[in-house]
Amino acid sequence: MIETSERERGAGRKEAMREHGSPQPARPIHCRICTIIIGRGYEEKRPIPLTHGRGFVCWQCYASIRRQAARRAAERQEAEDAPAR
């Protein structure tokens, strides 16, 4: 049986972080919004971390969050640009 040292395992994690931006979780997790399971062997493989450590979301929910934020920003801009009566 071949044992790997902590240093070798750590180097593998660092390489994964460089490639993908975040480490793969050790076990499947649920999307914070739609509750699908995210992890190796499931349709969604890589979770997207929410800010301030509030959990993870899947790619579809992340895209939805981005669209909602863009829509709100556009509505705010329209309200600022509208002439005052």
MMTF fields as JSON, N, C-alpha, C and O atoms, coordinates in Angstrom:
{
  "mmtfVersion": "1.0.0",
  "mmtfProducer": "UNKNOWN",
  "numBonds": 339,
  "numAtoms": 340,
  "numGroups": 85,
  "numChains": 1,
  "numModels": 1,
  "chainsPerModel": [1],
  "groupsPerChain": [85],
  "chainIdList": ["A"],
  "bondAtomList": [4, 2, 8, 6, 12, 10, 16, 14, 20, 18, 24, 22, 28, 26, 32, 30, 36, 34, 40, 38, 44, 42, 48, 46, 52, 50, 56, 54, 60, 58, 64, 62, 68, 66, 72, 70, 76, 74, 80, 78, 84, 82, 88, 86, 92, 90, 96, 94, 100, 98, 104, 102, 108, 106, 112, 110, 116, 114, 120, 118, 124, 122, 128, 126, 132, 130, 136, 134, 140, 138, 144, 142, 148, 146, 152, 150, 156, 154, 160, 158, 164, 162, 168, 166, 172, 170, 176, 174, 180, 178, 184, 182, 188, 186, 192, 190, 196, 194, 200, 198, 204, 202, 208, 206, 212, 210, 216, 214, 220, 218, 224, 222, 228, 226, 232, 230, 236, 234, 240, 238, 244, 242, 248, 246, 252, 250, 256, 254, 260, 258, 264, 262, 268, 266, 272, 270, 276, 274, 280, 278, 284, 282, 288, 286, 292, 290, 296, 294, 300, 298, 304, 302, 308, 306, 312, 310, 316, 314, 320, 318, 324, 322, 328, 326, 332, 330, 336, 334],
  "bondOrderList": [1, 1, 1, 1, 1, 1, 1, 1, 1, 1, 1, 1, 1, 1, 1, 1, 1, 1, 1, 1, 1, 1, 1, 1, 1, 1, 1, 1, 1, 1, 1, 1, 1, 1, 1, 1, 1, 1, 1, 1, 1, 1, 1, 1, 1, 1, 1, 1, 1, 1, 1, 1, 1, 1, 1, 1, 1, 1, 1, 1, 1, 1, 1, 1, 1, 1, 1, 1, 1, 1, 1, 1, 1, 1, 1, 1, 1, 1, 1, 1, 1, 1, 1, 1],
  "groupList": [{"groupName": "MET", "atomNameList": ["N", "CA", "C", "O"], "elementList": ["N", "C", "C", "O"], "formalChargeList": [0, 0, 0, 0], "bondAtomList": [1, 0, 2, 1, 3, 2], "bondOrderList": [1, 1, 2], "singleLetterCode": "M", "chemCompType": "L-PEPTIDE LINKING"}, {"groupName": "ILE", "atomNameList": ["N", "CA", "C", "O"], "elementList": ["N", "C", "C", "O"], "formalChargeList": [0, 0, 0, 0], "bondAtomList": [1, 0, 2, 1, 3, 2], "bondOrderList": [1, 1, 2], "singleLetterCode": "I", "chemCompType": "L-PEPTIDE LINKING"}, {"groupName": "GLU", "atomNameList": ["N", "CA", "C", "O"], "elementList": ["N", "C", "C", "O"], "formalChargeList": [0, 0, 0, 0], "bondAtomList": [1, 0, 2, 1, 3, 2], "bondOrderList": [1, 1, 2], "singleLetterCode": "E", "chemCompType": "L-PEPTIDE LINKING"}, {"groupName": "THR", "atomNameList": ["N", "CA", "C", "O"], "elementList": ["N", "C", "C", "O"], "formalChargeList": [0, 0, 0, 0], "bondAtomList": [1, 0, 2, 1, 3, 2], "bondOrderList": [1, 1, 2], "singleLetterCode": "T", "chemCompType": "L-PEPTIDE LINKING"}, {"groupName": "SER", "atomNameList": ["N", "CA", "C", "O"], "elementList": ["N", "C", "C", "O"], "formalChargeList": [0, 0, 0, 0], "bondAtomList": [1, 0, 2, 1, 3, 2], "bondOrderList": [1, 1, 2], "singleLetterCode": "S", "chemCompType": "L-PEPTIDE LINKING"}, {"groupName": "ARG", "atomNameList": ["N", "CA", "C", "O"], "elementList": ["N", "C", "C", "O"], "formalChargeList": [0, 0, 0, 0], "bondAtomList": [1, 0, 2, 1, 3, 2], "bondOrderList": [1, 1, 2], "singleLetterCode": "R", "chemCompType": "L-PEPTIDE LINKING"}, {"groupName": "GLY", "atomNameList": ["N", "CA", "C", "O"], "elementList": ["N", "C", "C", "O"], "formalChargeList": [0, 0, 0, 0], "bondAtomList": [1, 0, 2, 1, 3, 2], "bondOrderList": [1, 1, 2], "singleLetterCode": "G", "chemCompType": "PEPTIDE LINKING"}, {"groupName": "ALA", "atomNameList": ["N", "CA", "C", "O"], "elementList": ["N", "C", "C", "O"], "formalChargeList": [0, 0, 0, 0], "bondAtomList": [1, 0, 2, 1, 3, 2], "bondOrderList": [1, 1, 2], "singleLetterCode": "A", "chemCompType": "L-PEPTIDE LINKING"}, {"groupName": "LYS", "atomNameList": ["N", "CA", "C", "O"], "elementList": ["N", "C", "C", "O"], "formalChargeList": [0, 0, 0, 0], "bondAtomList": [1, 0, 2, 1, 3, 2], "bondOrderList": [1, 1, 2], "singleLetterCode": "K", "chemCompType": "L-PEPTIDE LINKING"}, {"groupName": "HIS", "atomNameList": ["N", "CA", "C", "O"], "elementList": ["N", "C", "C", "O"], "formalChargeList": [0, 0, 0, 0], "bondAtomList": [1, 0, 2, 1, 3, 2], "bondOrderList": [1, 1, 2], "singleLetterCode": "H", "chemCompType": "L-PEPTIDE LINKING"}, {"groupName": "PRO", "atomNameList": ["N", "CA", "C", "O"], "elementList": ["N", "C", "C", "O"], "formalChargeList": [0, 0, 0, 0], "bondAtomList": [1, 0, 2, 1, 3, 2], "bondOrderList": [1, 1, 2], "singleLetterCode": "P", "chemCompType": "L-PEPTIDE LINKING"}, {"groupName": "GLN", "atomNameList": ["N", "CA", "C", "O"], "elementList": ["N", "C", "C", "O"], "formalChargeList": [0, 0, 0, 0], "bondAtomList": [1, 0, 2, 1, 3, 2], "bondOrderList": [1, 1, 2], "singleLetterCode": "Q", "chemCompType": "L-PEPTIDE LINKING"}, {"groupName": "CYS", "atomNameList": ["N", "CA", "C", "O"], "elementList": ["N", "C", "C", "O"], "formalChargeList": [0, 0, 0, 0], "bondAtomList": [1, 0, 2, 1, 3, 2], "bondOrderList": [1, 1, 2], "singleLetterCode": "C", "chemCompType": "L-PEPTIDE LINKING"}, {"groupName": "TYR", "atomNameList": ["N", "CA", "C", "O"], "elementList": ["N", "C", "C", "O"], "formalChargeList": [0, 0, 0, 0], "bondAtomList": [1, 0, 2, 1, 3, 2], "bondOrderList": [1, 1, 2], "singleLetterCode": "Y", "chemCompType": "L-PEPTIDE LINKING"}, {"groupName": "LEU", "atomNameList": ["N", "CA", "C", "O"], "elementList": ["N", "C", "C", "O"], "formalChargeList": [0, 0, 0, 0], "bondAtomList": [1, 0, 2, 1, 3, 2], "bondOrderList": [1, 1, 2], "singleLetterCode": "L", "chemCompType": "L-PEPTIDE LINKING"}, {"groupName": "PHE", "atomNameList": ["N", "CA", "C", "O"], "elementList": ["N", "C", "C", "O"], "formalChargeList": [0, 0, 0, 0], "bondAtomList": [1, 0, 2, 1, 3, 2], "bondOrderList": [1, 1, 2], "singleLetterCode": "F", "chemCompType": "L-PEPTIDE LINKING"}, {"groupName": "VAL", "atomNameList": ["N", "CA", "C", "O"], "elementList": ["N", "C", "C", "O"], "formalChargeList": [0, 0, 0, 0], "bondAtomList": [1, 0, 2, 1, 3, 2], "bondOrderList": [1, 1, 2], "singleLetterCode": "V", "chemCompType": "L-PEPTIDE LINKING"}, {"groupName": "TRP", "atomNameList": ["N", "CA", "C", "O"], "elementList": ["N", "C", "C", "O"], "formalChargeList": [0, 0, 0, 0], "bondAtomList": [1, 0, 2, 1, 3, 2], "bondOrderList": [1, 1, 2], "singleLetterCode": "W", "chemCompType": "L-PEPTIDE LINKING"}, {"groupName": "ASP", "atomNameList": ["N", "CA", "C", "O"], "elementList": ["N", "C", "C", "O"], "formalChargeList": [0, 0, 0, 0], "bondAtomList": [1, 0, 2, 1, 3, 2], "bondOrderList": [1, 1, 2], "singleLetterCode": "D", "chemCompType": "L-PEPTIDE LINKING"}],
  "groupTypeList": [0, 1, 2, 3, 4, 2, 5, 2, 5, 6, 7, 6, 5, 8, 2, 7, 0, 5, 2, 9, 6, 4, 10, 11, 10, 7, 5, 10, 1, 9, 12, 5, 1, 12, 3, 1, 1, 1, 6, 5, 6, 13, 2, 2, 8, 5, 10, 1, 10, 14, 3, 9, 6, 5, 6, 15, 16, 12, 17, 11, 12, 13, 7, 4, 1, 5, 5, 11, 7, 7, 5, 5, 7, 7, 2, 5, 11, 2, 7, 2, 18, 7, 10, 7, 5],
  "groupIdList": [1, 2, 3, 4, 5, 6, 7, 8, 9, 10, 11, 12, 13, 14, 15, 16, 17, 18, 19, 20, 21, 22, 23, 24, 25, 26, 27, 28, 29, 30, 31, 32, 33, 34, 35, 36, 37, 38, 39, 40, 41, 42, 43, 44, 45, 46, 47, 48, 49, 50, 51, 52, 53, 54, 55, 56, 57, 58, 59, 60, 61, 62, 63, 64, 65, 66, 67, 68, 69, 70, 71, 72, 73, 74, 75, 76, 77, 78, 79, 80, 81, 82, 83, 84, 85],
  "secStructList": [7, 7, 7, 7, 7, 2, 2, 2, 2, 2, 2, 2, 2, 2, 2, 2, 2, 2, 2, 2, 1, 1, 7, 7, 7, 1, 1, 7, 3, 3, 7, 6, 6, 6, 7, 7, 3, 3, 1, 6, 6, 1, 1, 5, 7, 1, 7, 3, 3, 7, 4, 4, 4, 7, 7, 3, 3, 7, 2, 2, 2, 2, 2, 2, 2, 2, 2, 2, 2, 2, 2, 2, 2, 2, 2, 2, 2, 2, 2, 2, 2, 1, 7, 7, 7],
  "xCoordList": [0.836, 0.0, 0.89, 1.815, 0.605, 1.387, 0.687, -0.487, 1.408, 0.835, 1.358, 2.535, 0.467, 0.894, 1.048, 0.292, 2.01, 2.249, 1.262, 0.624, 1.144, 0.295, 0.716, -0.121, 2.008, 2.525, 2.076, 1.69, 2.122, 1.703, 0.211, -0.214, -0.582, -2.029, -2.332, -3.199, -1.631, -1.816, -1.457, -2.122, -0.411, 0.0, -1.073, -1.326, -1.703, -2.791, -3.977, -4.588, -4.315, -5.413, -5.099, -5.96, -3.877, -3.497, -3.601, -4.039, -3.197, -3.29, -4.756, -5.085, -5.622, -7.046, -7.627, -8.455, -7.204, -7.699, -7.254, -8.021, -6.047, -5.57, -6.36, -6.677, -6.68, -7.407, -8.847, -9.351, -9.518, -10.961, -11.397, -12.577, -10.524, -10.891, -11.337, -11.229, -11.83, -12.227, -12.047, -12.174, -11.754, -11.556, -12.863, -13.923, -12.796, -13.962, -14.336, -13.469, -15.601, -15.972, -15.799, -15.91, -15.529, -15.281, -16.535, -16.44, -17.7, -18.945, -19.966, -19.806, -21.015, -22.026, -22.692, -22.859, -23.063, -23.767, -25.02, -25.18, -25.903, -27.137, -27.003, -26.357, -27.627, -27.701, -28.569, -29.626, -28.126, -28.825, -30.21, -31.101, -30.4, -31.657, -32.593, -33.732, -32.122, -33.025, -32.868, -33.629, -31.921, -31.66, -31.229, -31.26, -30.825, -30.3, -28.964, -28.324, -28.55, -27.284, -26.17, -26.292, -25.092, -23.94, -22.742, -22.467, -22.034, -20.838, -20.483, -21.2, -19.379, -18.909, -19.973, -20.467, -20.315, -21.299, -22.709, -23.621, -22.912, -24.224, -24.164, -23.085, -25.336, -25.388, -24.549, -23.805, -24.661, -23.826, -22.607, -22.742, -21.432, -20.221, -19.517, -18.944, -19.544, -18.774, -19.699, -20.373, -19.729, -20.565, -19.932, -18.717, -20.763, -20.28, -20.525, -21.67, -19.475, -19.663, -20.353, -20.043, -21.29, -21.925, -21.013, -20.102, -21.253, -20.42, -20.656, -21.722, -19.688, -19.744, -20.037, -20.603, -19.652, -19.796, -21.234, -21.515, -22.146, -23.56, -23.955, -25.15, -23.028, -23.346, -22.908, -22.052, -23.515, -23.157, -24.405, -25.492, -24.25, -25.35, -24.876, -23.674, -25.827, -25.502, -25.35, -25.64, -24.898, -24.668, -25.953, -25.951, -27.051, -28.316, -28.813, -29.274, -28.727, -29.151, -28.216, -28.663, -26.92, -25.964, -26.308, -26.284, -26.627, -27.002, -28.278, -28.398, -29.219, -30.458, -30.196, -30.777, -29.325, -28.967, -28.345, -28.663, -27.469, -26.825, -27.841, -27.773, -28.797, -29.828, -30.694, -31.02, -31.068, -31.89, -31.155, -31.75, -29.875, -29.079, -28.976, -29.081, -28.771, -28.676, -30.008, -30.034, -31.11, -32.44, -32.704, -33.206, -32.372, -32.572, -31.712, -32.166, -30.473, -29.587, -30.143, -30.089, -30.677, -31.259, -32.489, -32.683, -33.32, -34.507, -34.107, -34.729, -33.078, -32.593, -32.063, -32.306, -31.338, -30.79, -31.903, -31.818, -32.951, -34.089, -34.783, -35.18, -34.922, -35.573, -34.753, -35.323, -33.432, -32.568, -32.596, -32.529, -32.697, -32.689, -34.036, -34.094, -35.112, -36.445, -36.543, -36.045, -37.185, -37.313, -38.244, -39.257, -37.894, -38.715, -39.92, -39.79, -41.082, -42.307, -42.652, -43.646],
  "yCoordList": [-1.172, 0.0, 1.248, 1.359, 2.167, 3.388, 4.496, 4.778, 5.121, 6.223, 7.537, 7.662, 8.511, 9.832, 10.742, 10.648, 11.6, 12.517, 13.678, 13.913, 14.393, 15.584, 16.596, 17.245, 16.721, 17.691, 17.351, 18.244, 16.062, 15.653, 15.883, 16.347, 15.563, 15.799, 17.283, 17.692, 18.087, 19.536, 20.111, 21.025, 19.583, 20.054, 19.744, 20.549, 18.586, 18.231, 19.161, 19.543, 19.534, 20.468, 21.841, 22.476, 22.299, 23.61, 23.636, 24.628, 22.545, 22.473, 22.524, 23.206, 21.819, 21.84, 23.233, 23.664, 23.942, 25.294, 26.224, 27.089, 26.061, 26.901, 26.635, 27.564, 25.372, 25.02, 25.483, 25.997, 25.313, 25.529, 26.673, 27.023, 27.246, 28.365, 27.99, 28.814, 26.787, 26.361, 24.854, 24.141, 24.362, 22.924, 22.164, 22.69, 20.944, 20.078, 19.642, 19.166, 19.789, 19.358, 17.847, 17.091, 17.419, 16.007, 15.155, 13.978, 15.738, 14.981, 15.85, 17.069, 15.247, 16.033, 17.041, 16.783, 18.181, 19.205, 19.608, 19.255, 20.339, 20.799, 22.252, 23.055, 22.578, 23.965, 24.718, 24.232, 25.885, 26.683, 27.138, 27.37, 27.268, 27.775, 26.66, 26.578, 25.801, 24.78, 23.42, 22.503, 23.264, 22.065, 20.822, 19.722, 20.962, 19.779, 19.396, 20.218, 18.174, 17.706, 18.056, 17.825, 18.61, 19.011, 18.195, 18.128, 17.581, 16.824, 15.818, 15.666, 15.14, 14.142, 13.048, 12.499, 12.741, 11.714, 12.258, 11.497, 13.548, 14.175, 15.104, 15.404, 15.562, 16.41, 17.677, 18.05, 18.331, 19.496, 19.001, 18.402, 19.249, 18.708, 19.702, 19.303, 20.988, 21.975, 23.059, 23.752, 23.205, 24.248, 25.624, 25.753, 26.637, 28.017, 28.571, 28.62, 28.987, 29.489, 30.845, 31.723, 31.006, 32.306, 33.168, 32.659, 34.449, 35.359, 35.171, 34.718, 35.51, 35.489, 34.103, 33.988, 33.042, 31.685, 31.227, 30.447, 31.705, 31.362, 30.088, 29.827, 29.295, 28.039, 28.045, 28.832, 27.146, 26.973, 26.961, 26.643, 27.312, 27.233, 26.503, 26.372, 26.027, 25.393, 26.478, 27.648, 26.086, 27.063, 27.734, 28.933, 26.998, 27.583, 28.638, 29.7, 28.366, 29.342, 30.541, 31.67, 30.313, 31.41, 32.341, 33.562, 31.761, 32.572, 33.358, 34.513, 32.748, 33.429, 34.601, 35.674, 34.397, 35.472, 36.637, 37.796, 36.338, 37.392, 38.158, 39.384, 37.436, 38.106, 39.012, 40.131, 38.525, 39.339, 40.605, 41.681, 40.48, 41.647, 42.65, 43.856, 42.159, 43.049, 43.747, 44.934, 43.024, 43.61, 44.704, 45.773, 44.448, 45.463, 46.692, 47.819, 46.486, 47.615, 48.447, 49.676, 47.789, 48.507, 49.302, 50.434, 48.715, 49.422, 50.636, 51.692, 50.501, 51.643, 52.749, 53.932, 52.346, 53.325, 54.059, 55.272, 53.346, 53.972, 54.969, 56.054, 54.59, 55.473, 56.746, 57.824, 56.636, 57.807, 58.697, 59.921, 58.073, 58.831, 59.461, 60.399, 58.98, 59.515, 60.948, 61.251, 61.838, 63.222, 63.317, 62.622, 64.171, 64.374, 65.238, 66.186, 64.919, 65.683, 66.616, 67.338],
  "zCoordList": [0.0, 0.0, 0.0, 0.805, -0.895, -1.002, -0.241, -0.48, 0.673, 1.433, 0.883, 0.546, 0.797, 0.341, 1.546, 2.513, 1.478, 2.59, 2.534, 1.508, 3.633, 3.7, 2.647, 2.019, 2.466, 1.502, 0.086, -0.669, -0.287, -1.629, -1.821, -2.879, -0.813, -0.918, -1.013, -1.786, -0.24, -0.277, -1.632, -2.119, -2.24, -3.562, -4.594, -5.49, -4.473, -5.392, -5.243, -6.241, -4.02, -3.784, -4.351, -4.96, -4.154, -4.684, -6.203, -6.786, -6.837, -8.29, -8.734, -9.705, -8.041, -8.367, -8.19, -8.992, -7.146, -6.916, -8.037, -8.462, -8.513, -9.614, -10.886, -11.63, -11.138, -12.359, -12.326, -13.325, -11.206, -11.16, -10.254, -10.253, -9.512, -8.672, -7.274, -6.367, -7.062, -5.724, -5.609, -6.604, -4.416, -4.261, -4.375, -4.036, -4.846, -4.93, -3.518, -2.784, -3.111, -1.767, -1.595, -2.56, -0.377, -0.102, -0.282, -0.63, -0.049, -0.201, -0.923, -0.971, -1.488, -2.192, -1.249, -0.057, -1.806, -1.038, -1.797, -2.965, -1.146, -1.774, -2.201, -1.528, -3.337, -3.775, -2.77, -2.366, -2.376, -1.369, -1.859, -1.041, -3.174, -3.722, -4.182, -3.721, -5.089, -5.653, -4.994, -5.303, -4.112, -3.296, -4.078, -3.526, -5.355, -6.044, -5.419, -4.764, -5.617, -5.069, -6.049, -7.252, -5.528, -6.328, -5.861, -4.663, -6.788, -6.432, -7.506, -8.495, -7.303, -8.256, -8.42, -7.435, -9.667, -9.958, -10.122, -10.443, -9.912, -10.088, -11.289, -11.8, -11.741, -12.932, -12.76, -13.667, -11.624, -11.322, -10.554, -9.488, -11.089, -10.467, -9.559, -8.546, -9.895, -9.145, -8.59, -9.353, -7.273, -6.666, -6.791, -6.939, -6.731, -6.732, -5.334, -4.883, -4.646, -3.274, -3.255, -4.061, -2.328, -2.11, -1.252, -0.599, -1.254, -0.468, 1.025, 1.443, 1.795, 3.261, 3.834, 4.921, 3.103, 3.614, 3.814, 4.724, 2.973, 3.126, 2.404, 2.267, 1.943, 1.28, -0.176, -0.58, -0.963, -2.359, -3.216, -2.735, -4.509, -5.466, -6.712, -6.945, -7.514, -8.785, -9.855, -9.604, -11.04, -12.112, -12.553, -12.83, -12.626, -13.073, -12.092, -12.511, -10.814, -9.807, -9.793, -9.591, -10.005, -10.072, -11.236, -11.086, -12.392, -13.557, -13.269, -13.677, -12.579, -12.216, -11.273, -11.437, -10.288, -9.357, -10.122, -9.854, -11.061, -11.861, -12.702, -12.788, -13.332, -14.135, -13.27, -13.666, -12.085, -11.179, -10.75, -10.691, -10.454, -10.045, -11.193, -10.973, -12.412, -13.575, -13.821, -14.143, -13.673, -13.867, -12.837, -13.186, -11.578, -10.527, -10.783, -10.584, -11.223, -11.511, -12.673, -12.631, -13.704, -14.84, -14.407, -14.85, -13.544, -13.047, -12.224, -12.34, -11.394, -10.612, -11.516, -11.279, -12.554, -13.499, -14.221, -14.408, -14.634, -15.307, -14.376, -14.8, -13.107, -12.133, -11.917, -11.749, -11.918, -11.761, -12.994, -12.886, -14.176, -15.425, -15.743, -16.538, -15.155, -15.428, -14.911, -13.827, -15.684, -15.22, -14.014, -13.941, -13.089, -11.897, -12.262, -13.036, -11.712, -12.028, -10.913, -10.997]
}
